[in-house]
Amino acid sequence: MLHRITKPMATRSIVVNGRAQTLIMEDAYWRGLEQVAKENELTLAEILEIVDAALGNGDELSSALRAFFTRGPCDDEVVTNMLAKQGKR
């Protein structure tokens, strides 16, 4: 018998760009986002807004956030440039 491997998921409600959103993602993504926000002296909402603006392209925010980590948060040129504009890098 095959067993399905499940990943711990977390649901968070947060306001991003003035819109209330409920995001469901794996715990690892939330921990990574919190670390990136802390390293850049941003709130979680601010880092979500930056990723949404840089990578959203009309996609769901959770998909953009996964892409952010797949690409590598420190290597993503668009996000790095947006952080620099805010004086955070």
C-alpha positions as CSV (number, residue, x, y, z in Angstrom):
1,M,0.0,0.0,0.0
2,L,1.3,3.5,-0.9
3,H,1.0,6.2,1.7
4,R,0.6,9.8,0.6
5,I,3.3,12.1,2.0
6,T,1.7,15.2,3.4
7,K,3.4,18.5,4.3
8,P,2.2,20.6,7.3
9,M,0.1,23.4,5.9
10,A,-0.6,26.7,7.6
11,T,-3.4,29.1,6.9
12,R,-2.9,32.8,7.6
13,S,-5.2,35.8,7.0
14,I,-3.3,39.0,6.1
15,V,-3.9,42.3,4.4
16,V,-1.8,42.7,1.2
17,N,-2.0,45.8,-0.9
18,G,-5.2,46.8,0.9
19,R,-6.9,43.4,0.3
20,A,-7.7,40.8,2.9
21,Q,-6.3,37.5,1.8
22,T,-6.2,34.0,3.3
23,L,-3.1,32.1,2.2
24,I,-2.6,28.4,2.6
25,M,1.0,27.3,2.3
26,E,3.5,24.8,3.7
27,D,5.0,25.8,7.1
28,A,8.5,25.9,5.5
29,Y,7.4,28.8,3.2
30,W,6.0,30.8,6.1
31,R,9.2,30.3,8.1
32,G,11.2,31.4,5.1
33,L,9.1,34.5,4.5
34,E,9.4,35.5,8.2
35,Q,13.2,35.1,7.9
36,V,13.4,37.2,4.7
37,A,11.2,39.9,6.3
38,K,13.3,40.0,9.5
39,E,16.6,40.1,7.5
40,N,15.2,43.1,5.5
41,E,13.6,44.8,8.5
42,L,10.2,44.5,6.9
43,T,6.9,43.2,8.2
44,L,5.5,40.0,6.8
45,A,2.8,42.1,5.0
46,E,5.5,44.3,3.4
47,I,7.5,41.4,2.1
48,L,4.2,39.8,0.7
49,E,3.4,43.1,-1.1
50,I,6.9,43.2,-2.6
51,V,6.7,39.6,-3.9
52,D,3.1,40.2,-5.1
53,A,4.2,43.3,-7.1
54,A,7.4,41.7,-8.4
55,L,6.1,38.2,-9.3
56,G,2.3,38.3,-9.1
57,N,1.5,38.9,-12.7
58,G,-2.1,38.2,-11.9
59,D,-1.3,34.8,-10.4
60,E,-2.4,33.8,-7.0
61,L,-0.2,35.2,-4.3
62,S,0.6,31.8,-2.9
63,S,1.9,30.7,-6.3
64,A,4.0,33.9,-6.5
65,L,5.5,33.2,-3.1
66,R,6.4,29.6,-4.0
67,A,8.1,31.0,-7.2
68,F,10.0,33.5,-5.0
69,F,11.5,30.6,-3.1
70,T,12.0,28.4,-6.1
71,R,14.0,31.2,-7.8
72,G,15.9,31.9,-4.6
73,P,14.9,35.0,-2.6
74,C,18.4,36.4,-2.5
75,D,19.0,35.8,-6.2
76,D,15.8,37.2,-7.5
77,E,16.8,40.4,-9.3
78,V,13.3,42.0,-9.3
79,V,12.7,41.5,-5.6
80,T,16.3,42.6,-4.7
81,N,15.8,45.8,-6.8
82,M,12.5,46.5,-5.0
83,L,14.1,46.0,-1.6
84,A,16.9,48.3,-2.7
85,K,14.4,51.0,-3.7
86,Q,13.0,50.9,-0.2
87,G,16.5,51.2,1.2
88,K,16.4,47.7,2.7
89,R,19.4,46.2,0.8
